[in-house]
Protein backbone atom coordinates (compact mmCIF):
# COMPACT_ATOMS: atom_id res chain seq x y z
CA UNK A 1 0.00 0.00 0.00
CA UNK A 2 2.87 2.39 0.80
CA UNK A 3 4.34 1.82 -2.65
CA UNK A 4 0.98 2.50 -4.30
CA UNK A 5 0.53 5.78 -2.42
CA UNK A 6 4.09 6.91 -3.13
CA UNK A 7 3.83 6.20 -6.84
CA UNK A 8 0.41 7.82 -7.07
CA UNK A 9 1.78 11.02 -5.53
CA UNK A 10 4.72 11.02 -7.95
CA UNK A 11 2.34 11.18 -10.90
CA UNK A 12 -0.45 13.20 -9.28
CA UNK A 13 1.57 16.18 -8.03
CA UNK A 14 2.96 17.32 -11.41
CA UNK A 15 -0.56 16.94 -12.85
CA UNK A 16 -1.99 19.02 -10.02
CA UNK A 17 0.46 21.90 -10.32
CA UNK A 18 0.24 22.03 -14.13
CA UNK A 19 -3.57 21.87 -14.04
CA UNK A 20 -3.51 24.89 -11.69
CA UNK A 21 -1.25 26.56 -14.24
CA UNK A 22 -3.99 26.11 -16.81
CA UNK A 23 -6.53 27.58 -14.37
CA UNK A 24 -4.50 30.77 -13.93
CA UNK A 25 -4.27 31.32 -17.66
CA UNK A 26 -7.86 30.50 -18.49
CA UNK A 27 -9.28 32.42 -15.55
CA UNK A 28 -7.51 35.47 -17.01
CA UNK A 29 -9.15 34.81 -20.39
CA UNK A 30 -6.36 33.10 -22.35
CA UNK A 31 -6.57 29.44 -23.37
CA UNK A 32 -3.23 27.79 -22.64
CA UNK A 33 -2.92 24.68 -24.76
CA UNK A 34 0.86 25.07 -24.55
CA UNK A 35 1.13 23.40 -21.12
CA UNK A 36 2.76 20.36 -22.72
CA UNK A 37 5.40 22.47 -24.46
CA UNK A 38 6.08 24.58 -21.38
CA UNK A 39 6.54 21.40 -19.31
CA UNK A 40 9.06 20.16 -21.87
CA UNK A 41 11.02 23.41 -21.66
CA UNK A 42 10.90 23.36 -17.86
CA UNK A 43 12.16 19.78 -17.78
CA UNK A 44 14.98 20.54 -20.21
CA UNK A 45 16.15 23.72 -18.48
CA UNK A 46 15.90 22.02 -15.09
CA UNK A 47 18.10 19.09 -16.13
CA UNK A 48 20.63 21.48 -17.68
CA UNK A 49 20.67 23.45 -14.41
CA UNK A 50 21.27 20.31 -12.33
CA UNK A 51 24.17 19.37 -14.64
CA UNK A 52 25.59 22.87 -14.15
CA UNK A 53 25.34 22.53 -10.36
CA UNK A 54 27.07 19.14 -10.58
CA UNK A 55 30.23 20.92 -11.75
CA UNK A 56 30.31 23.31 -8.79
CA UNK A 57 32.57 22.56 -5.83
CA UNK A 58 29.93 23.06 -3.12
CA UNK A 59 27.69 20.50 -4.85
CA UNK A 60 30.55 18.00 -5.15
CA UNK A 61 31.37 18.45 -1.44
CA UNK A 62 27.71 18.13 -0.43
CA UNK A 63 27.34 14.93 -2.43
CA UNK A 64 30.56 13.46 -1.03
CA UNK A 65 29.66 14.32 2.58
CA UNK A 66 26.02 13.32 2.29
CA UNK A 67 24.83 16.86 3.06
CA UNK A 68 21.23 16.25 2.02
CA UNK A 69 20.02 19.70 3.08
CA UNK A 70 22.33 21.39 0.57
CA UNK A 71 21.21 18.99 -2.14
CA UNK A 72 17.56 19.75 -1.40
CA UNK A 73 18.29 23.49 -1.60
CA UNK A 74 19.81 22.84 -5.02
CA UNK A 75 16.62 21.03 -6.01
CA UNK A 76 14.57 24.03 -4.84
CA UNK A 77 16.82 26.41 -6.79
CA UNK A 78 16.43 24.31 -9.94
CA UNK A 79 12.64 24.31 -9.50
CA UNK A 80 12.77 28.12 -9.46
CA UNK A 81 14.99 28.16 -12.55
CA UNK A 82 12.57 25.85 -14.37
CA UNK A 83 9.70 28.12 -13.31
CA UNK A 84 11.49 31.16 -14.75
CA UNK A 85 12.14 29.26 -17.99
CA UNK A 86 8.46 28.32 -18.24
CA UNK A 87 7.39 31.91 -17.56
CA UNK A 88 9.72 33.26 -20.26
CA UNK A 89 8.59 30.65 -22.80
CA UNK A 90 4.94 31.44 -22.05
CA UNK A 91 5.54 35.06 -23.06
CA UNK A 92 5.37 33.86 -26.67
CA UNK A 93 1.79 32.79 -26.06
CA UNK A 94 1.03 36.01 -24.18
CA UNK A 95 2.33 38.22 -26.97
CA UNK A 96 0.53 36.32 -29.73
CA UNK A 97 -2.76 36.05 -27.84
CA UNK A 98 -2.90 39.46 -26.14
CA UNK A 99 -0.99 41.85 -28.36
CA UNK A 100 -1.49 40.25 -31.76
CA UNK A 101 -4.94 38.82 -30.91
CA UNK A 102 -4.00 35.61 -32.70
CA UNK A 103 -6.00 32.43 -32.39
CA UNK A 104 -5.03 31.06 -28.98
CA UNK A 105 -5.53 27.42 -29.93
CA UNK A 106 -3.16 27.73 -32.86
CA UNK A 107 -0.65 29.67 -30.75
CA UNK A 108 -0.63 27.00 -28.04
CA UNK A 109 -0.29 24.22 -30.60
CA UNK A 110 2.65 26.05 -32.20
CA UNK A 111 4.45 26.21 -28.85
CA UNK A 112 3.79 22.51 -28.29
CA UNK A 113 5.55 21.82 -31.58
CA UNK A 114 8.33 24.33 -30.93
CA UNK A 115 9.33 23.16 -27.45
CA UNK A 116 10.41 19.58 -28.28
CA UNK A 117 12.19 20.82 -31.41
CA UNK A 118 14.22 23.37 -29.43
CA UNK A 119 14.99 21.00 -26.57
CA UNK A 120 16.04 18.10 -28.83
CA UNK A 121 18.22 20.42 -30.91
CA UNK A 122 19.98 21.73 -27.81
CA UNK A 123 20.25 18.23 -26.31
CA UNK A 124 21.99 17.03 -29.48
CA UNK A 125 24.47 19.91 -29.16
CA UNK A 126 25.13 19.25 -25.46
CA UNK A 127 25.07 15.45 -25.24
CA UNK A 128 25.37 14.33 -28.89
CA UNK A 129 22.32 12.13 -28.37
CA UNK A 130 18.55 12.39 -27.96
CA UNK A 131 18.42 12.14 -24.15
CA UNK A 132 20.10 14.45 -21.67
CA UNK A 133 21.10 12.65 -18.47
CA UNK A 134 22.93 13.76 -15.35
CA UNK A 135 26.73 13.69 -15.23
CA UNK A 136 28.48 10.61 -13.91
CA UNK A 137 25.58 8.25 -14.54
CA UNK A 138 23.68 9.57 -11.52
CA UNK A 139 19.91 9.77 -11.35
CA UNK A 140 17.52 11.91 -9.34
CA UNK A 141 17.15 9.31 -6.56
CA UNK A 142 20.90 9.54 -5.84
CA UNK A 143 20.65 13.29 -5.29
CA UNK A 144 17.15 14.40 -4.35
CA UNK A 145 15.32 11.39 -2.84
CA UNK A 146 15.11 10.99 0.92
CA UNK A 147 16.44 7.55 1.88
CA UNK A 148 17.07 5.70 5.12
CA UNK A 149 20.79 6.48 4.92
CA UNK A 150 19.99 10.14 4.25
CA UNK A 151 17.98 10.42 7.47
CA UNK A 152 20.30 8.22 9.54
CA UNK A 153 17.77 5.39 9.86
CA UNK A 154 19.10 1.86 10.21
CA UNK A 155 18.28 -0.48 7.28
CA UNK A 156 16.81 -2.99 9.74
CA UNK A 157 14.72 -0.52 11.75
CA UNK A 158 10.98 -1.02 11.39
CA UNK A 159 9.20 2.16 10.35
CA UNK A 160 5.67 3.27 11.12
CA UNK A 161 3.21 3.67 8.25
CA UNK A 162 3.54 7.46 7.99
CA UNK A 163 7.35 7.49 7.84
CA UNK A 164 7.48 4.53 5.47
CA UNK A 165 4.90 6.07 3.13
CA UNK A 166 5.45 9.83 3.22
CA UNK A 167 9.10 10.29 4.24
CA UNK A 168 11.43 7.50 3.13
CA UNK A 169 11.82 7.13 -0.65
CA UNK A 170 10.05 10.43 -1.26
CA UNK A 171 11.10 13.68 -2.90
CA UNK A 172 10.77 16.90 -0.87
CA UNK A 173 9.91 18.57 -4.19
CA UNK A 174 6.58 16.75 -4.01
CA UNK A 175 5.62 18.53 -0.79
CA UNK A 176 7.00 21.85 -2.02
CA UNK A 177 4.64 21.57 -4.99
CA UNK A 178 1.71 20.86 -2.67
CA UNK A 179 2.59 23.99 -0.68
CA UNK A 180 2.90 26.04 -3.89
CA UNK A 181 -0.47 24.68 -5.06
CA UNK A 182 -2.18 25.77 -1.83
CA UNK A 183 -0.56 29.23 -1.82
CA UNK A 184 -1.35 29.93 -5.48
CA UNK A 185 -4.93 28.69 -5.10
CA UNK A 186 -5.40 31.07 -2.17
CA UNK A 187 -3.91 33.92 -4.21
CA UNK A 188 -6.28 33.23 -7.10
CA UNK A 189 -9.46 32.91 -5.05
CA UNK A 190 -8.89 34.87 -1.84
CA UNK A 191 -6.95 38.01 -2.81
CA UNK A 192 -7.70 41.24 -4.66
CA UNK A 193 -5.16 40.33 -7.33
CA UNK A 194 -6.87 36.98 -7.92
CA UNK A 195 -10.26 38.64 -8.15
CA UNK A 196 -8.94 41.02 -10.80
CA UNK A 197 -7.43 38.16 -12.80
CA UNK A 198 -10.70 36.21 -12.68
CA UNK A 199 -12.77 39.24 -13.64
CA UNK A 200 -10.71 39.59 -16.83
CA UNK A 201 -11.69 36.05 -17.78
CA UNK A 202 -15.38 36.60 -17.12
CA UNK A 203 -16.09 40.11 -18.37
CA UNK A 204 -12.99 42.09 -19.38
CA UNK A 205 -15.01 45.13 -20.50
CA UNK A 206 -16.63 45.42 -17.08
CA UNK A 207 -13.24 44.94 -15.42
CA UNK A 208 -11.74 47.69 -17.58
CA UNK A 209 -14.58 50.05 -16.66
CA UNK A 210 -13.48 49.71 -13.03
CA UNK A 211 -9.92 50.72 -13.88
CA UNK A 212 -8.39 47.23 -14.16
CA UNK A 213 -5.69 46.89 -16.82
CA UNK A 214 -6.95 43.83 -18.70
CA UNK A 215 -3.77 43.45 -20.75
CA UNK A 216 -1.62 43.50 -17.61
CA UNK A 217 -3.84 41.01 -15.77
CA UNK A 218 -3.86 38.60 -18.72
CA UNK A 219 -0.09 38.83 -19.02
CA UNK A 220 0.15 38.09 -15.29
CA UNK A 221 -2.19 35.10 -15.59
CA UNK A 222 -0.32 33.54 -18.51
CA UNK A 223 3.11 34.25 -16.98
CA UNK A 224 2.15 32.62 -13.66
CA UNK A 225 0.70 29.75 -15.68
CA UNK A 226 4.01 29.34 -17.50
CA UNK A 227 5.98 29.42 -14.25
CA UNK A 228 3.83 26.71 -12.64
CA UNK A 229 3.93 24.54 -15.77
CA UNK A 230 7.71 24.92 -16.06
CA UNK A 231 8.11 23.92 -12.43
CA UNK A 232 5.75 20.98 -12.95
CA UNK A 233 7.76 19.88 -15.98
CA UNK A 234 10.98 19.69 -13.99
CA UNK A 235 9.32 17.95 -11.05
CA UNK A 236 7.92 15.39 -13.50
CA UNK A 237 11.40 14.83 -14.97
CA UNK A 238 12.94 14.60 -11.50
CA UNK A 239 10.47 12.14 -10.01
CA UNK A 240 9.53 9.91 -12.94
CA UNK A 241 12.30 10.22 -15.56
CA UNK A 242 15.42 9.99 -13.35
CA UNK A 243 16.12 13.68 -13.98
CA UNK A 244 16.54 13.28 -17.72
CA UNK A 245 15.19 15.31 -20.63
CA UNK A 246 14.24 13.89 -24.03
CA UNK A 247 11.77 16.41 -25.44
CA UNK A 248 8.77 14.51 -24.09
CA UNK A 249 6.63 14.46 -20.94
CA UNK A 250 4.32 11.59 -21.94
CA UNK A 251 1.35 13.83 -22.67
CA UNK A 252 1.13 15.12 -19.09
CA UNK A 253 0.39 18.63 -20.31
CA UNK A 254 -2.71 17.41 -22.12
CA UNK A 255 -3.68 15.23 -19.16
CA UNK A 256 -3.41 18.33 -16.98
CA UNK A 257 -5.86 20.10 -19.29
CA UNK A 258 -8.25 17.17 -18.85
CA UNK A 259 -7.80 17.35 -15.06
CA UNK A 260 -8.51 21.09 -15.17
CA UNK A 261 -11.75 20.60 -17.11
CA UNK A 262 -12.79 17.61 -14.99
CA UNK A 263 -12.10 19.71 -11.89
CA UNK A 264 -14.28 22.51 -13.31
CA UNK A 265 -11.46 25.07 -12.93
CA UNK A 266 -11.62 24.74 -9.11
CA UNK A 267 -8.46 23.92 -7.08
CA UNK A 268 -10.02 21.43 -4.66
CA UNK A 269 -11.71 19.49 -7.47
CA UNK A 270 -8.44 19.57 -9.41
CA UNK A 271 -6.57 18.08 -6.45
CA UNK A 272 -8.96 15.11 -6.24
CA UNK A 273 -8.97 14.66 -10.03
CA UNK A 274 -5.15 14.67 -10.04
CA UNK A 275 -5.06 11.90 -7.44
CA UNK A 276 -7.44 9.83 -9.57
CA UNK A 277 -5.42 10.27 -12.74
CA UNK A 278 -2.19 9.79 -10.79
CA UNK A 279 -3.49 6.45 -9.50
CA UNK A 280 -4.40 5.36 -13.03
CA UNK A 281 -0.98 6.37 -14.32
CA UNK A 282 0.66 4.50 -11.44
CA UNK A 283 -1.30 1.36 -12.36
CA UNK A 284 -0.35 1.78 -16.03
CA UNK A 285 3.37 2.03 -15.29
CA UNK A 286 3.82 -0.46 -12.43
CA UNK A 287 0.95 -2.94 -12.74
CA UNK A 288 3.34 -5.89 -13.06
CA UNK A 289 5.07 -5.10 -9.73
CA UNK A 290 2.10 -3.70 -7.81
CA UNK A 291 1.59 -5.64 -4.58
CA UNK A 292 -1.58 -4.03 -3.23
CA UNK A 293 -2.03 -6.14 -0.08
CA UNK A 294 1.63 -6.77 0.68
CA UNK A 295 1.09 -10.52 0.37
CA UNK A 296 3.64 -11.02 -2.41
CA UNK A 297 0.95 -11.60 -5.04
CA UNK A 298 0.81 -9.20 -8.00
CA UNK A 299 -2.95 -9.28 -8.43
CA UNK A 300 -3.17 -7.31 -11.69
CA UNK A 301 -0.87 -9.75 -13.49
CA UNK A 302 -3.29 -12.59 -12.72
CA UNK A 303 -6.07 -10.88 -14.69
CA UNK A 304 -6.12 -12.10 -18.33
CA UNK A 305 -5.79 -8.59 -19.79
CA UNK A 306 -3.11 -7.34 -22.17
CA UNK A 307 -0.46 -5.08 -20.67
CA UNK A 308 -1.32 -2.50 -23.34
CA UNK A 309 -4.73 -2.08 -21.75
CA UNK A 310 -3.14 -0.80 -18.53
CA UNK A 311 -0.89 1.52 -20.52
CA UNK A 312 -3.79 3.13 -22.34
CA UNK A 313 -6.05 3.16 -19.25
CA UNK A 314 -5.26 6.77 -18.11
CA UNK A 315 -5.95 8.16 -21.58
CA UNK A 316 -9.05 6.02 -22.05
CA UNK A 317 -10.46 7.20 -18.72
CA UNK A 318 -9.60 10.78 -19.74
CA UNK A 319 -11.78 10.48 -22.84
CA UNK A 320 -14.64 8.90 -20.89
CA UNK A 321 -14.51 11.47 -18.08
CA UNK A 322 -14.39 14.42 -20.48
CA UNK A 323 -17.30 13.07 -22.53
CA UNK A 324 -19.40 12.71 -19.36
CA UNK A 325 -18.47 15.98 -17.64
CA UNK A 326 -17.80 18.48 -20.43
CA UNK A 327 -21.44 19.58 -20.67
CA UNK A 328 -21.57 20.35 -16.94
CA UNK A 329 -18.25 22.21 -16.93
CA UNK A 330 -18.43 25.96 -16.71
CA UNK A 331 -15.44 27.59 -18.38
CA UNK A 332 -14.67 31.30 -17.90
CA UNK A 333 -17.02 33.21 -20.21
CA UNK A 334 -14.36 35.30 -21.94
CA UNK A 335 -11.65 32.66 -22.34
CA UNK A 336 -10.24 32.51 -25.83
CA UNK A 337 -11.79 35.85 -26.81
CA UNK A 338 -9.21 38.60 -27.56
CA UNK A 339 -9.88 41.73 -25.54
CA UNK A 340 -11.15 44.70 -27.55
CA UNK A 341 -11.64 48.00 -25.73
CA UNK A 342 -14.39 48.96 -28.19
CA UNK A 343 -16.55 45.91 -27.47
CA UNK A 344 -19.43 46.10 -25.02
SEBABA-765953 format. One record per residue (C-alpha): residue in one letter; y, x, z. Coordinates in nm, 3 decimals, padded with zeros to 5 digits. Layout:
! residues N
SITE residu       y       x       z
SITE      A       Y       X       Z
...
//
This chain:
! residues 344
SITE residu       y       x       z
SITE      X  00.000  00.000  00.000
SITE      X  00.239  00.287  00.080
SITE      X  00.182  00.434 -00.265
SITE      X  00.250  00.098 -00.430
SITE      X  00.578  00.053 -00.242
SITE      X  00.691  00.409 -00.313
SITE      X  00.620  00.383 -00.684
SITE      X  00.782  00.041 -00.707
SITE      X  01.102  00.178 -00.553
SITE      X  01.102  00.472 -00.795
SITE      X  01.118  00.234 -01.090
SITE      X  01.320 -00.045 -00.928
SITE      X  01.618  00.157 -00.803
SITE      X  01.732  00.296 -01.141
SITE      X  01.694 -00.056 -01.285
SITE      X  01.902 -00.199 -01.002
SITE      X  02.190  00.046 -01.032
SITE      X  02.203  00.024 -01.413
SITE      X  02.187 -00.357 -01.404
SITE      X  02.489 -00.351 -01.169
SITE      X  02.656 -00.125 -01.424
SITE      X  02.611 -00.399 -01.681
SITE      X  02.758 -00.653 -01.437
SITE      X  03.077 -00.450 -01.393
SITE      X  03.132 -00.427 -01.766
SITE      X  03.050 -00.786 -01.849
SITE      X  03.242 -00.928 -01.555
SITE      X  03.547 -00.751 -01.701
SITE      X  03.481 -00.915 -02.039
SITE      X  03.310 -00.636 -02.235
SITE      X  02.944 -00.657 -02.337
SITE      X  02.779 -00.323 -02.264
SITE      X  02.468 -00.292 -02.476
SITE      X  02.507  00.086 -02.455
SITE      X  02.340  00.113 -02.112
SITE      X  02.036  00.276 -02.272
SITE      X  02.247  00.540 -02.446
SITE      X  02.458  00.608 -02.138
SITE      X  02.140  00.654 -01.931
SITE      X  02.016  00.906 -02.187
SITE      X  02.341  01.102 -02.166
SITE      X  02.336  01.090 -01.786
SITE      X  01.978  01.216 -01.778
SITE      X  02.054  01.498 -02.021
SITE      X  02.372  01.615 -01.848
SITE      X  02.202  01.590 -01.509
SITE      X  01.909  01.810 -01.613
SITE      X  02.148  02.063 -01.768
SITE      X  02.345  02.067 -01.441
SITE      X  02.031  02.127 -01.233
SITE      X  01.937  02.417 -01.464
SITE      X  02.287  02.559 -01.415
SITE      X  02.253  02.534 -01.036
SITE      X  01.914  02.707 -01.058
SITE      X  02.092  03.023 -01.175
SITE      X  02.331  03.031 -00.879
SITE      X  02.256  03.257 -00.583
SITE      X  02.306  02.993 -00.312
SITE      X  02.050  02.769 -00.485
SITE      X  01.800  03.055 -00.515
SITE      X  01.845  03.137 -00.144
SITE      X  01.813  02.771 -00.043
SITE      X  01.493  02.734 -00.243
SITE      X  01.346  03.056 -00.103
SITE      X  01.432  02.966  00.258
SITE      X  01.332  02.602  00.229
SITE      X  01.686  02.483  00.306
SITE      X  01.625  02.123  00.202
SITE      X  01.970  02.002  00.308
SITE      X  02.139  02.233  00.057
SITE      X  01.899  02.121 -00.214
SITE      X  01.975  01.756 -00.140
SITE      X  02.349  01.829 -00.160
SITE      X  02.284  01.981 -00.502
SITE      X  02.103  01.662 -00.601
SITE      X  02.403  01.457 -00.484
SITE      X  02.641  01.682 -00.679
SITE      X  02.431  01.643 -00.994
SITE      X  02.431  01.264 -00.950
SITE      X  02.812  01.277 -00.946
SITE      X  02.816  01.499 -01.255
SITE      X  02.585  01.257 -01.437
SITE      X  02.812  00.970 -01.331
SITE      X  03.116  01.149 -01.475
SITE      X  02.926  01.214 -01.799
SITE      X  02.832  00.846 -01.824
SITE      X  03.191  00.739 -01.756
SITE      X  03.326  00.972 -02.026
SITE      X  03.065  00.859 -02.280
SITE      X  03.144  00.494 -02.205
SITE      X  03.506  00.554 -02.306
SITE      X  03.386  00.537 -02.667
SITE      X  03.279  00.179 -02.606
SITE      X  03.601  00.103 -02.418
SITE      X  03.822  00.233 -02.697
SITE      X  03.632  00.053 -02.973
SITE      X  03.605 -00.276 -02.784
SITE      X  03.946 -00.290 -02.614
SITE      X  04.185 -00.099 -02.836
SITE      X  04.025 -00.149 -03.176
SITE      X  03.882 -00.494 -03.091
SITE      X  03.561 -00.400 -03.270
SITE      X  03.243 -00.600 -03.239
SITE      X  03.106 -00.503 -02.898
SITE      X  02.742 -00.553 -02.993
SITE      X  02.773 -00.316 -03.286
SITE      X  02.967 -00.065 -03.075
SITE      X  02.700 -00.063 -02.804
SITE      X  02.422 -00.029 -03.060
SITE      X  02.605  00.265 -03.220
SITE      X  02.621  00.445 -02.885
SITE      X  02.251  00.379 -02.829
SITE      X  02.182  00.555 -03.158
SITE      X  02.433  00.833 -03.093
SITE      X  02.316  00.933 -02.745
SITE      X  01.958  01.041 -02.828
SITE      X  02.082  01.219 -03.141
SITE      X  02.337  01.422 -02.943
SITE      X  02.100  01.499 -02.657
SITE      X  01.810  01.604 -02.883
SITE      X  02.042  01.822 -03.091
SITE      X  02.173  01.998 -02.781
SITE      X  01.823  02.025 -02.631
SITE      X  01.703  02.199 -02.948
SITE      X  01.991  02.447 -02.916
SITE      X  01.925  02.513 -02.546
SITE      X  01.545  02.507 -02.524
SITE      X  01.433  02.537 -02.889
SITE      X  01.213  02.232 -02.837
SITE      X  01.239  01.855 -02.796
SITE      X  01.214  01.842 -02.415
SITE      X  01.445  02.010 -02.167
SITE      X  01.265  02.110 -01.847
SITE      X  01.376  02.293 -01.535
SITE      X  01.369  02.673 -01.523
SITE      X  01.061  02.848 -01.391
SITE      X  00.825  02.558 -01.454
SITE      X  00.957  02.368 -01.152
SITE      X  00.977  01.991 -01.135
SITE      X  01.191  01.752 -00.934
SITE      X  00.931  01.715 -00.656
SITE      X  00.954  02.090 -00.584
SITE      X  01.329  02.065 -00.529
SITE      X  01.440  01.715 -00.435
SITE      X  01.139  01.532 -00.284
SITE      X  01.099  01.511  00.092
SITE      X  00.755  01.644  00.188
SITE      X  00.570  01.707  00.512
SITE      X  00.648  02.079  00.492
SITE      X  01.014  01.999  00.425
SITE      X  01.042  01.798  00.747
SITE      X  00.822  02.030  00.954
SITE      X  00.539  01.777  00.986
SITE      X  00.186  01.910  01.021
SITE      X -00.048  01.828  00.728
SITE      X -00.299  01.681  00.974
SITE      X -00.052  01.472  01.175
SITE      X -00.102  01.098  01.139
SITE      X  00.216  00.920  01.035
SITE      X  00.327  00.567  01.112
SITE      X  00.367  00.321  00.825
SITE      X  00.746  00.354  00.799
SITE      X  00.749  00.735  00.784
SITE      X  00.453  00.748  00.547
SITE      X  00.607  00.490  00.313
SITE      X  00.983  00.545  00.322
SITE      X  01.029  00.910  00.424
SITE      X  00.750  01.143  00.313
SITE      X  00.713  01.182 -00.065
SITE      X  01.043  01.005 -00.126
SITE      X  01.368  01.110 -00.290
SITE      X  01.690  01.077 -00.087
SITE      X  01.857  00.991 -00.419
SITE      X  01.675  00.658 -00.401
SITE      X  01.853  00.562 -00.079
SITE      X  02.185  00.700 -00.202
SITE      X  02.157  00.464 -00.499
SITE      X  02.086  00.171 -00.267
SITE      X  02.399  00.259 -00.068
SITE      X  02.604  00.290 -00.389
SITE      X  02.468 -00.047 -00.506
SITE      X  02.577 -00.218 -00.183
SITE      X  02.923 -00.056 -00.182
SITE      X  02.993 -00.135 -00.548
SITE      X  02.869 -00.493 -00.510
SITE      X  03.107 -00.540 -00.217
SITE      X  03.392 -00.391 -00.421
SITE      X  03.323 -00.628 -00.710
SITE      X  03.291 -00.946 -00.505
SITE      X  03.487 -00.889 -00.184
SITE      X  03.801 -00.695 -00.281
SITE      X  04.124 -00.770 -00.466
SITE      X  04.033 -00.516 -00.733
SITE      X  03.698 -00.687 -00.792
SITE      X  03.864 -01.026 -00.815
SITE      X  04.102 -00.894 -01.080
SITE      X  03.816 -00.743 -01.280
SITE      X  03.621 -01.070 -01.268
SITE      X  03.924 -01.277 -01.364
SITE      X  03.959 -01.071 -01.683
SITE      X  03.605 -01.169 -01.778
SITE      X  03.660 -01.538 -01.712
SITE      X  04.011 -01.609 -01.837
SITE      X  04.209 -01.299 -01.938
SITE      X  04.513 -01.501 -02.050
SITE      X  04.542 -01.663 -01.708
SITE      X  04.494 -01.324 -01.542
SITE      X  04.769 -01.174 -01.758
SITE      X  05.005 -01.458 -01.666
SITE      X  04.971 -01.348 -01.303
SITE      X  05.072 -00.992 -01.388
SITE      X  04.723 -00.839 -01.416
SITE      X  04.689 -00.569 -01.682
SITE      X  04.383 -00.695 -01.870
SITE      X  04.345 -00.377 -02.075
SITE      X  04.350 -00.162 -01.761
SITE      X  04.101 -00.384 -01.577
SITE      X  03.860 -00.386 -01.872
SITE      X  03.883 -00.009 -01.902
SITE      X  03.809  00.015 -01.529
SITE      X  03.510 -00.219 -01.559
SITE      X  03.354 -00.032 -01.851
SITE      X  03.425  00.311 -01.698
SITE      X  03.262  00.215 -01.366
SITE      X  02.975  00.070 -01.568
SITE      X  02.934  00.401 -01.750
SITE      X  02.942  00.598 -01.425
SITE      X  02.671  00.383 -01.264
SITE      X  02.454  00.393 -01.577
SITE      X  02.492  00.771 -01.606
SITE      X  02.392  00.811 -01.243
SITE      X  02.098  00.575 -01.295
SITE      X  01.988  00.776 -01.598
SITE      X  01.969  01.098 -01.399
SITE      X  01.795  00.932 -01.105
SITE      X  01.539  00.792 -01.350
SITE      X  01.483  01.140 -01.497
SITE      X  01.460  01.294 -01.150
SITE      X  01.214  01.047 -01.001
SITE      X  00.991  00.953 -01.294
SITE      X  01.022  01.230 -01.556
SITE      X  00.999  01.542 -01.335
SITE      X  01.368  01.612 -01.398
SITE      X  01.328  01.654 -01.772
SITE      X  01.531  01.519 -02.063
SITE      X  01.389  01.424 -02.403
SITE      X  01.641  01.177 -02.544
SITE      X  01.451  00.877 -02.409
SITE      X  01.446  00.663 -02.094
SITE      X  01.159  00.432 -02.194
SITE      X  01.383  00.135 -02.267
SITE      X  01.512  00.113 -01.909
SITE      X  01.863  00.039 -02.031
SITE      X  01.741 -00.271 -02.212
SITE      X  01.523 -00.368 -01.916
SITE      X  01.833 -00.341 -01.698
SITE      X  02.010 -00.586 -01.929
SITE      X  01.717 -00.825 -01.885
SITE      X  01.735 -00.780 -01.506
SITE      X  02.109 -00.851 -01.517
SITE      X  02.060 -01.175 -01.711
SITE      X  01.761 -01.279 -01.499
SITE      X  01.971 -01.210 -01.189
SITE      X  02.251 -01.428 -01.331
SITE      X  02.507 -01.146 -01.293
SITE      X  02.474 -01.162 -00.911
SITE      X  02.392 -00.846 -00.708
SITE      X  02.143 -01.002 -00.466
SITE      X  01.949 -01.171 -00.747
SITE      X  01.957 -00.844 -00.941
SITE      X  01.808 -00.657 -00.645
SITE      X  01.511 -00.896 -00.624
SITE      X  01.466 -00.897 -01.003
SITE      X  01.467 -00.515 -01.004
SITE      X  01.190 -00.506 -00.744
SITE      X  00.983 -00.744 -00.957
SITE      X  01.027 -00.542 -01.274
SITE      X  00.979 -00.219 -01.079
SITE      X  00.645 -00.349 -00.950
SITE      X  00.536 -00.440 -01.303
SITE      X  00.637 -00.098 -01.432
SITE      X  00.450  00.066 -01.144
SITE      X  00.136 -00.130 -01.236
SITE      X  00.178 -00.035 -01.603
SITE      X  00.203  00.337 -01.529
SITE      X -00.046  00.382 -01.243
SITE      X -00.294  00.095 -01.274
SITE      X -00.589  00.334 -01.306
SITE      X -00.510  00.507 -00.973
SITE      X -00.370  00.210 -00.781
SITE      X -00.564  00.159 -00.458
SITE      X -00.403 -00.158 -00.323
SITE      X -00.614 -00.203 -00.008
SITE      X -00.677  00.163  00.068
SITE      X -01.052  00.109  00.037
SITE      X -01.102  00.364 -00.241
SITE      X -01.160  00.095 -00.504
SITE      X -00.920  00.081 -00.800
SITE      X -00.928 -00.295 -00.843
SITE      X -00.731 -00.317 -01.169
SITE      X -00.975 -00.087 -01.349
SITE      X -01.259 -00.329 -01.272
SITE      X -01.088 -00.607 -01.469
SITE      X -01.210 -00.612 -01.833
SITE      X -00.859 -00.579 -01.979
SITE      X -00.734 -00.311 -02.217
SITE      X -00.508 -00.046 -02.067
SITE      X -00.250 -00.132 -02.334
SITE      X -00.208 -00.473 -02.175
SITE      X -00.080 -00.314 -01.853
SITE      X  00.152 -00.089 -02.052
SITE      X  00.313 -00.379 -02.234
SITE      X  00.316 -00.605 -01.925
SITE      X  00.677 -00.526 -01.811
SITE      X  00.816 -00.595 -02.158
SITE      X  00.602 -00.905 -02.205
SITE      X  00.720 -01.046 -01.872
SITE      X  01.078 -00.960 -01.974
SITE      X  01.048 -01.178 -02.284
SITE      X  00.890 -01.464 -02.089
SITE      X  01.147 -01.451 -01.808
SITE      X  01.442 -01.439 -02.048
SITE      X  01.307 -01.730 -02.253
SITE      X  01.271 -01.940 -01.936
SITE      X  01.598 -01.847 -01.764
SITE      X  01.848 -01.780 -02.043
SITE      X  01.958 -02.144 -02.067
SITE      X  02.035 -02.157 -01.694
SITE      X  02.221 -01.825 -01.693
SITE      X  02.596 -01.843 -01.671
SITE      X  02.759 -01.544 -01.838
SITE      X  03.130 -01.467 -01.790
SITE      X  03.321 -01.702 -02.021
SITE      X  03.530 -01.436 -02.194
SITE      X  03.266 -01.165 -02.234
SITE      X  03.251 -01.024 -02.583
SITE      X  03.585 -01.179 -02.681
SITE      X  03.860 -00.921 -02.756
SITE      X  04.173 -00.988 -02.554
SITE      X  04.470 -01.115 -02.755
SITE      X  04.800 -01.164 -02.573
SITE      X  04.896 -01.439 -02.819
SITE      X  04.591 -01.655 -02.747
SITE      X  04.610 -01.943 -02.502
//
